[in-house]
Amino acid sequence: AELKKASKRLTCHKRYKIQKKIREHHRKVRKEAKKRGRKKPKKDPGVPSAAPFKEELLREAEQRKQRLEELKQKQKLSRQKEHEKRRKLEAKKNAAKIKENAEGKESSGKSKTKTKKLLDKNSKTSFCRELKKVIEASDVVLEVLDARDPMGCRCPQLEQAVTCSGGDKKLVLVLNKIDLVPKENLEKWLNYLKKEFPTVAFKSATLTKDRTMVRKRRGRVDLSRTTECFGSKCLLKLLQEHVRSQNRPIQVGVVGFPNVGKSSIINSLKGIRACNVGVARGVTKSVQIVHIDKQTKILDSPSIIADPSNSALALALRSIIDTEEADSADVLEGIDAILNHCSKQQVMIRYTIPDFRDTEEFLALLAQKRGMLKKGGVPDIENMANLLLCDWTGAKISYHSQPPESQILPPYLTEDKIAEVQGSFNLKSLEEGNNTTVQALKFPSPANSIIFQSAGMSNGIIEENNVIEKASEWENLETSKEEEEDFTESDDDQDNVEEENDVEEESKVQVTRKAKLGKQQTCPANSDKQIAESKHSNPLSLSLDEAAAEDDAYDFNTDYV
């Protein structure tokens, strides 16, 4: 400790000596500056008034000043020209580098897209495989329908596969999300659907407790809108009565299109978060078995894959789309189809937006209102479109569709099959249970719900072979498109070379005209395609015409022989 104190004293003494030397140096500098004295710059006395030829001298001085200014300006111009030349050379070099990088990215991007296509194809085949396992293993199949568009959620291929399986399989329709539909509309749909299959009105729980964590929520919570489940007692009673009639344990398969609420129904029946649930589509990717009691097992299945031959509306609402990886054109086309099937005034009132001409203007107005802007205050249309599509497929927006006026049975359903299915269940207790759920639940008023025009049943792919065939067709189409793009790129490069050689504008116009004539002569097939595309400019009409043109699209008897 004494040594440390001594060392501190020495360091303090050294610092003091150094500071003293610095002060002495500054004093010497100040003294020398005082001795020298500060010399101010002398002013120009100018030409005295008594000097001869005073005016001539002043003119000469002004001329010298003007010459100096002109020289300075010339030097500035020469410097600017040199800078411009350097910038142009640098810009050319950068453009060449960007082109090289773009070519490399395109080649890598093509390989990435090919791998993504293979992955998509494999995932679709696995979805079909898992779904077929569920259908084969289950004794009762619950087809989950969104109460806002029940007809659009029905898959005729699935219903045909269950009804024509030959065993004792029974199909039951579950109308989910009934809290987003007016009461009168729900009653109409129940009366319409119960003539074909037994239907259960259901409202799944949205805030189910996890197995590991239980969070206590403070404040008042409206149980009818959030946590409480409606229709679970009725459905469980129906299944238990079926178990008693069969005298054996049963397996219940839950199937349906994406974001219909299959996993949430299982969670509400179990009372615990047994299955993963999310806003994104296609969360469930494999079969999950949930034991409700000793006699009933529930099988959670992946969603049905929508057929590409469906309308744009069905593909937007029912297909498995990842909004982050999906093309903006597909998402915009889907939103365009949704807006075309809704009343414009109700959409304007719902989003409190002024009149709009098209979907892009609607999305721009909505993005400005919600503050979704890019740099410079530009509205972020792509993210707004993805968010809007998630709202329509999720449980945020209240809209409803009217059931058909005349009930036409599909070809795979006969009166005998309907009587068989209805005879195996107690329909009176089912009606009583539906009435209790309808009375206990709060419904939105018809004024707050948007009127929606349904596009009818949505075709789905159930067998793996259909997925592989359709994927190969899409690959062939895309390879042909890539070849056409390469051909057009080579023509464009030749045109660019010719245009760079020519300087005058007239020669440029002639070169472009020649190139266009050459393209029309070399690829007349492309011109025919362009004419056909100009005739069918509307994407909705095109998709509907394609669906109508396919003869086997609705011929259900030929699909499953």
C-alpha positions in Angstrom: 0.0 0.0 0.0 2.9 2.4 0.8 4.5 1.6 -2.5 1.3 2.3 -4.4 1.0 5.7 -2.5 4.6 6.5 -3.4 4.0 5.7 -7.1 0.9 7.9 -7.2 2.9 10.8 -5.7 5.6 10.4 -8.3 3.0 10.4 -11.2 1.4 13.5 -9.8 4.7 15.2 -9.5 5.6 14.3 -13.1 2.3 15.6 -14.4 2.8 18.9 -12.6 6.2 19.4 -14.1 4.9 18.7 -17.7 2.0 21.2 -17.2 4.5 23.8 -15.9 6.7 23.5 -19.0 3.7 23.8 -21.3 2.6 27.0 -19.5 6.1 28.5 -19.8 6.1 27.7 -23.6 2.8 29.5 -24.1 4.0 32.6 -22.2 7.2 32.8 -24.5 5.0 32.6 -27.6 2.8 35.4 -26.4 5.7 37.7 -25.6 7.3 37.2 -29.0 3.9 37.9 -30.7 3.7 41.2 -28.7 7.2 42.2 -29.8 6.5 41.6 -33.5 3.1 43.3 -33.5 0.2 42.4 -35.8 0.6 44.0 -39.3 -2.8 44.8 -40.9 -3.1 44.5 -44.7 -2.7 47.9 -46.5 -5.7 49.1 -48.4 -5.4 49.9 -52.1 -5.1 53.7 -52.3 -6.4 53.7 -55.9 -5.6 56.2 -58.6 -5.2 59.7 -57.2 -7.5 62.4 -58.7 -4.6 64.6 -59.8 -2.9 61.8 -61.9 -3.0 62.2 -65.6 -5.0 59.7 -67.8 -7.0 58.5 -64.8 -10.0 57.4 -66.8 -7.8 55.2 -69.2 -6.2 53.5 -66.2 -9.6 52.7 -64.6 -10.8 51.2 -67.9 -7.7 49.0 -68.2 -8.2 47.8 -64.6 -11.9 46.9 -65.4 -10.9 45.1 -68.6 -8.3 43.0 -66.7 -11.0 42.0 -64.2 -13.4 41.0 -67.0 -10.6 38.9 -68.6 -9.9 37.1 -65.3 -13.6 36.3 -64.8 -13.9 34.9 -68.4 -10.8 32.7 -67.8 -12.3 31.4 -64.6 -15.6 30.6 -66.3 -13.8 28.8 -69.1 -11.9 26.8 -66.6 -15.1 25.9 -64.7 -16.7 24.7 -68.0 -13.7 22.6 -68.9 -13.7 21.0 -65.4 -17.5 20.3 -65.7 -17.0 18.6 -69.1 -14.2 16.4 -67.7 -16.4 15.4 -64.7 -19.3 14.5 -67.0 -17.1 12.4 -69.2 -15.8 10.6 -66.1 -19.3 10.1 -64.8 -20.5 8.6 -68.2 -17.6 6.2 -68.2 -18.3 5.1 -64.7 -22.0 4.8 -65.5 -21.2 2.5 -68.4 -18.9 0.4 -66.3 -21.5 0.1 -63.6 -24.2 -0.8 -66.1 -22.0 -3.5 -67.5 -21.4 -4.9 -64.0 -25.1 -4.8 -63.2 -25.9 -6.7 -66.4 -23.4 -9.4 -65.6 -24.8 -9.7 -62.0 -28.4 -9.8 -63.4 -27.5 -12.6 -65.8 -25.9 -14.5 -63.0 -28.9 -13.9 -60.8 -31.3 -15.0 -63.5 -29.5 -18.3 -64.0 -29.4 -18.9 -60.3 -33.1 -17.8 -60.0 -34.2 -20.2 -62.7 -32.5 -23.1 -60.8 -34.2 -21.9 -57.5 -37.6 -21.7 -59.1 -37.2 -25.3 -60.4 -36.3 -26.5 -56.9 -39.3 -24.6 -55.5 -41.6 -26.2 -58.0 -40.3 -29.6 -57.1 -40.9 -28.9 -53.4 -44.4 -27.6 -54.1 -45.2 -30.7 -56.1 -43.9 -33.0 -53.3 -45.7 -31.0 -50.6 -49.0 -31.3 -52.6 -48.5 -35.0 -53.1 -47.9 -35.5 -49.4 -51.0 -33.4 -48.6 -53.1 -35.7 -50.8 -51.5 -38.8 -49.4 -52.2 -37.7 -45.8 -55.8 -36.6 -46.6 -56.5 -40.0 -48.3 -55.2 -41.8 -45.2 -57.7 -39.8 -43.0 -60.6 -40.6 -45.3 -59.8 -44.3 -45.4 -59.2 -44.6 -41.6 -62.2 -42.6 -40.4 -65.7 -43.9 -39.8 -67.3 -40.4 -39.7 -65.9 -37.6 -41.9 -66.6 -34.0 -40.7 -66.4 -31.6 -43.7 -65.8 -28.1 -42.2 -67.4 -25.2 -44.1 -67.0 -21.5 -43.6 -70.5 -20.1 -42.8 -69.8 -17.0 -44.8 -69.5 -19.0 -48.1 -70.6 -22.6 -47.4 -71.1 -23.5 -51.0 -67.6 -22.4 -52.0 -66.1 -24.6 -49.2 -67.8 -27.8 -50.4 -65.6 -30.1 -52.4 -67.6 -32.5 -54.7 -64.6 -34.9 -55.1 -64.3 -35.4 -51.4 -68.1 -35.9 -50.9 -68.1 -38.4 -53.7 -65.1 -40.3 -52.3 -66.8 -40.6 -48.9 -70.4 -41.4 -50.1 -69.2 -43.9 -52.8 -66.6 -45.6 -50.7 -68.9 -48.6 -50.1 -68.3 -48.9 -46.4 -70.3 -47.5 -43.4 -68.6 -44.1 -43.7 -70.8 -41.1 -42.9 -70.4 -37.5 -43.9 -71.4 -34.6 -41.6 -71.2 -30.9 -42.4 -69.9 -28.5 -39.8 -70.7 -24.8 -40.3 -67.9 -23.0 -38.6 -67.5 -19.2 -37.9 -71.3 -18.7 -37.5 -70.6 -15.6 -35.4 -69.6 -13.7 -38.6 -72.9 -14.2 -40.4 -76.4 -12.7 -39.7 -78.9 -14.9 -37.9 -81.4 -15.1 -40.7 -78.8 -16.1 -43.2 -77.5 -18.9 -40.9 -81.0 -20.4 -40.5 -81.4 -20.4 -44.3 -78.2 -22.3 -44.8 -79.0 -24.8 -42.1 -82.4 -25.5 -43.8 -80.7 -25.8 -47.2 -77.8 -28.1 -46.2 -79.7 -30.5 -43.8 -81.7 -31.8 -46.9 -78.4 -33.3 -48.2 -76.3 -34.1 -45.1 -76.7 -33.6 -41.3 -75.3 -30.1 -40.5 -74.0 -28.8 -37.2 -73.7 -25.0 -36.4 -70.4 -24.4 -34.7 -68.4 -21.5 -33.3 -64.9 -22.5 -32.3 -62.9 -21.1 -29.4 -60.2 -18.6 -30.5 -58.3 -18.2 -27.2 -57.8 -21.8 -26.1 -55.4 -22.6 -23.3 -52.0 -24.2 -24.1 -50.9 -27.4 -22.4 -47.8 -25.8 -20.9 -48.7 -22.2 -20.3 -51.9 -20.7 -18.8 -52.0 -16.9 -18.9 -54.4 -14.9 -16.7 -56.1 -12.1 -18.6 -57.3 -9.0 -16.8 -60.3 -7.0 -17.6 -63.7 -7.9 -19.0 -63.8 -10.3 -22.0 -66.9 -10.9 -24.2 -67.0 -14.7 -24.0 -69.5 -15.0 -26.9 -67.0 -13.4 -29.3 -63.7 -14.9 -28.1 -63.0 -17.8 -25.7 -66.3 -19.6 -25.3 -67.2 -22.4 -27.8 -70.7 -22.9 -29.2 -71.9 -26.1 -30.7 -69.4 -28.5 -29.2 -72.0 -30.2 -26.9 -74.3 -30.8 -29.9 -71.5 -32.3 -32.0 -70.1 -34.5 -29.2 -73.7 -35.7 -28.5 -74.1 -36.6 -32.1 -70.9 -38.6 -32.2 -71.6 -40.4 -28.9 -75.0 -41.5 -30.2 -73.3 -42.9 -33.3 -70.8 -44.8 -31.1 -73.7 -46.4 -29.2 -75.4 -47.4 -32.4 -72.2 -49.0 -33.8 -71.2 -50.6 -30.4 -67.5 -50.0 -31.1 -65.0 -47.1 -30.9 -65.0 -44.8 -33.9 -62.5 -42.5 -35.7 -63.6 -39.1 -36.8 -61.8 -37.4 -39.7 -61.8 -33.6 -39.9 -61.3 -32.3 -43.5 -61.8 -29.1 -45.5 -60.2 -26.3 -47.4 -57.5 -24.1 -45.8 -58.4 -21.6 -43.1 -61.8 -23.1 -42.6 -61.1 -23.9 -38.9 -60.4 -27.6 -38.7 -57.7 -27.5 -36.0 -59.6 -24.9 -34.0 -62.7 -27.2 -33.9 -60.6 -30.1 -32.6 -59.1 -27.7 -29.9 -62.5 -26.5 -28.9 -63.8 -30.1 -28.6 -60.8 -31.2 -26.6 -60.8 -28.0 -24.4 -57.0 -27.7 -24.8 -54.7 -26.5 -27.6 -53.9 -29.9 -28.9 -53.3 -28.8 -32.6 -51.3 -25.9 -34.0 -53.5 -23.1 -35.2 -52.4 -20.0 -37.3 -53.6 -17.3 -39.6 -51.3 -18.7 -42.4 -52.7 -21.3 -44.7 -51.5 -24.9 -44.6 -50.3 -25.0 -41.0 -51.3 -28.7 -40.5 -49.1 -30.7 -42.8 -49.6 -34.3 -41.5 -52.2 -36.4 -39.7 -52.6 -35.7 -36.0 -54.5 -38.0 -33.7 -56.4 -36.5 -30.7 -58.2 -38.7 -28.1 -61.4 -37.0 -26.9 -62.5 -40.0 -24.9 -62.1 -43.8 -24.8 -64.6 -44.3 -27.7 -63.7 -41.5 -30.1 -60.5 -40.5 -31.8 -60.3 -37.4 -34.0 -57.9 -37.2 -36.9 -56.7 -33.8 -38.0 -55.9 -33.7 -41.7 -54.0 -31.3 -44.0 -56.2 -29.0 -46.1 -57.7 -30.0 -49.5 -55.6 -28.7 -52.5 -57.7 -26.5 -54.8 -57.8 -27.5 -58.5 -56.1 -24.9 -60.8 -59.2 -25.1 -63.1 -61.3 -23.3 -60.4 -62.3 -19.6 -60.8 -60.0 -16.8 -59.6 -62.3 -16.3 -56.6 -62.0 -19.9 -55.5 -58.2 -19.9 -56.0 -57.9 -16.7 -53.9 -60.0 -17.9 -51.0 -59.4 -21.7 -51.0 -55.9 -22.4 -52.3 -52.8 -22.8 -50.2 -51.0 -19.5 -50.8 -48.0 -18.3 -48.9 -48.6 -14.5 -49.0 -44.9 -13.8 -48.4 -43.6 -16.0 -51.3 -46.6 -15.5 -53.7 -46.5 -13.3 -56.7 -48.1 -9.9 -56.3 -50.0 -10.4 -59.6 -51.7 -13.5 -58.2 -52.7 -11.8 -55.0 -54.0 -8.7 -56.9 -56.0 -10.9 -59.2 -57.5 -12.7 -56.1 -58.5 -9.3 -54.5 -59.9 -8.1 -57.8 -62.1 -11.2 -57.9 -63.2 -10.7 -54.3 -64.2 -7.1 -54.9 -66.0 -8.0 -58.1 -68.2 -10.5 -56.1 -69.1 -7.9 -53.4 -71.2 -4.8 -53.4 -69.0 -1.7 -53.9 -71.0 0.6 -51.5 -70.7 -1.9 -48.6 -67.0 -2.2 -49.2 -66.6 1.6 -49.1 -68.7 1.8 -45.9 -66.8 -1.1 -44.3 -63.3 0.4 -44.9 -64.5 4.1 -44.8 -62.9 4.8 -48.2 -64.2 7.2 -51.0 -65.2 5.9 -54.5 -62.5 4.0 -56.4 -62.1 2.9 -60.0 -60.1 -0.3 -59.7 -58.4 -2.6 -57.2 -55.0 -0.7 -57.3 -56.7 2.6 -56.4 -58.7 0.8 -53.6 -55.5 -0.7 -52.2 -53.6 2.7 -52.5 -56.4 4.5 -50.6 -56.5 1.8 -47.9 -52.7 1.8 -47.5 -52.7 5.6 -47.1 -55.4 5.4 -44.5 -53.6 2.7 -42.5 -50.2 4.3 -42.9 -48.6 1.5 -44.9 -46.2 3.7 -46.9 -42.8 3.2 -48.6 -40.1 5.8 -48.9 -41.4 9.1 -50.3 -44.9 8.5 -49.1 -45.7 5.9 -51.8 -48.5 3.5 -50.7 -47.3 -0.1 -50.2 -49.8 -1.9 -52.4 -48.2 -5.4 -52.2 -48.2 -5.7 -48.4 -51.7 -4.1 -48.2 -53.0 -6.8 -50.7 -51.4 -9.6 -48.6 -52.9 -8.2 -45.4 -56.4 -7.8 -47.0 -56.4 -11.4 -48.3 -55.5 -12.7 -44.8 -58.4 -10.6 -43.4 -60.9 -12.2 -45.8 -59.7 -15.7 -45.3 -59.4 -15.3 -41.5 -62.1 -14.4 -39.0 -62.0 -10.6 -39.2 -64.5 -9.5 -41.9 -68.2 -10.3 -41.7 -69.7 -11.2 -45.1 -72.5 -13.6 -46.1 -73.7 -15.4 -49.2 -77.3 -16.5 -50.0 -78.1 -20.2 -50.6 -79.4 -21.2 -54.1 -83.1 -20.8 -54.7 -83.7 -24.2 -56.1 -82.0 -27.3 -54.6 -80.4 -29.5 -57.2 -78.7 -32.6 -55.9 -75.2 -33.4 -57.3 -74.9 -36.6 -59.5 -73.2 -38.6 -56.7 -76.0 -38.1 -54.3 -79.3 -40.0 -54.5 -82.4 -40.0 -52.3 -81.5 -43.5 -51.0 -78.0 -42.3 -49.9 -79.4 -39.3 -48.2 -81.9 -41.4 -46.3 -79.1 -43.8 -45.2 -77.0 -41.0 -43.9 -79.9 -39.2 -42.1 -81.1 -42.5 -40.7 -77.9 -43.2 -38.9 -78.1 -40.0 -36.8 -80.7 -38.5 -34.4 -81.8 -35.5 -36.4 -84.3 -34.2 -33.8 -81.6 -33.8 -31.1 -79.4 -32.2 -33.7 -82.0 -29.6 -34.5 -82.5 -28.9 -30.8 -78.8 -28.4 -30.3 -78.5 -26.1 -33.3 -81.4 -24.0 -32.0 -79.7 -23.6 -28.6 -76.4 -22.5 -30.2 -78.3 -20.0 -32.4 -80.2 -18.5 -29.5 -77.1 -18.3 -27.2 -74.8 -16.6 -29.7 -74.5 -12.9 -30.7 -74.8 -12.3 -34.5 -73.9 -9.2 -36.5 -76.6 -7.1 -38.0 -77.3 -7.5 -41.8 -76.3 -3.9 -42.4 -72.8 -4.5 -41.0 -72.3 -7.7 -43.0 -71.1 -7.5 -46.7 -73.3 -9.3 -49.3 -71.1 -11.8 -51.2 -71.8 -13.7 -54.4 -70.6 -17.3 -54.1 -68.9 -18.9 -57.1 -70.4 -22.4 -56.3 -68.6 -25.6 -55.3 -64.8 -25.6 -55.4 -63.0 -28.5 -57.1 -60.3 -30.2 -55.2 -57.4 -32.7 -55.9 -57.5 -35.8 -53.7 -55.4 -38.4 -55.6 -51.6 -38.1 -56.0 -51.6 -38.9 -59.7 -53.7 -35.9 -60.5 -51.2 -33.6 -58.7 -48.2 -35.1 -60.7 -50.0 -34.8 -64.0 -51.0 -31.2 -63.5 -47.5 -30.3 -62.2 -45.9 -31.8 -65.3 -48.3 -29.8 -67.5 -47.4 -26.6 -65.7 -43.7 -27.4 -66.1 -44.0 -28.0 -69.9 -45.9 -24.7 -70.2 -43.2 -22.8 -68.3 -40.3 -24.3 -70.3 -42.0 -23.3 -73.5 -42.4 -19.7 -72.0 -38.7 -19.6 -71.1 -37.7 -20.6 -74.6 -39.9 -17.8 -76.0 -38.3 -15.3 -73.6 -34.8 -16.3 -74.6 -35.7 -15.9 -78.3 -37.2 -12.4 -77.7 -34.1 -11.4 -75.6 -31.7 -12.3 -78.4 -33.8 -10.2 -80.9 -33.8 -7.3 -78.4 -30.0 -7.5 -78.1 -29.6 -7.2 -81.9 -32.0 -4.2 -82.0 -30.0 -2.5 -79.2 -26.7 -2.9 -81.2 -28.3 -1.4 -84.3 -29.7 1.5 -82.3 -26.3 2.3 -80.7 -24.6 2.5 -84.1 -27.2 4.9 -85.5 -27.2 8.5 -84.1 -30.2 10.2 -85.7 -33.8 9.6 -84.4 -35.2 8.8 -87.8 -32.7 5.9 -88.2 -33.6 4.6 -84.7 -37.3 4.6 -85.7 -36.5 2.7 -88.9 -34.4 0.1 -87.0 -37.2 -0.5 -84.4 -39.8 -0.9 -87.2 -37.6 -3.4 -89.0 -37.1 -5.3 -85.8 -40.8 -5.5 -85.2 -41.5 -6.6 -88.8 -38.8 -9.3 -88.4 -40.4 -10.6 -85.1 -43.8 -10.7 -86.7 -42.4 -12.8 -89.6 -40.3 -15.1 -87.5 -42.9 -15.9 -84.8 -46.5 -15.6 -86.1 -47.7 -18.0 -83.4 -46.8 -15.3 -80.8 -48.9 -12.7 -82.7 -51.8 -15.1 -82.8 -51.5 -15.5 -79.0 -51.4 -11.7 -78.5 -54.6 -11.3 -80.6 -56.3 -14.0 -78.5 -55.1 -12.3 -75.3 -56.4 -9.0 -76.4 -59.8 -10.5 -77.1 -59.9 -12.1 -73.6 -58.5 -9.2 -71.6 -60.6 -9.8 -68.5 -58.9 -12.4 -66.2 -62.2 -13.4 -64.6 -63.9 -14.2 -67.9 -60.8 -16.1 -69.0 -60.8 -18.3 -66.0 -64.5 -18.9 -66.2 -64.3 -19.8 -69.9 -61.4 -22.2 -69.2 -63.4 -23.9 -66.4 -66.5 -24.2 -68.7 -64.4 -25.5 -71.7 -63.1 -28.5 -69.7 -65.6 -31.2 -70.2 -64.4 -33.4 -67.3 -64.3 -30.5 -64.7 -67.7 -31.4 -63.2 -68.1 -34.9 -64.5 -67.8 -36.6 -61.1 -68.8 -40.1 -62.3 -65.6 -40.4 -64.4 -63.1 -39.4 -61.7 -63.7 -42.3 -59.3 -64.5 -45.5 -61.2 
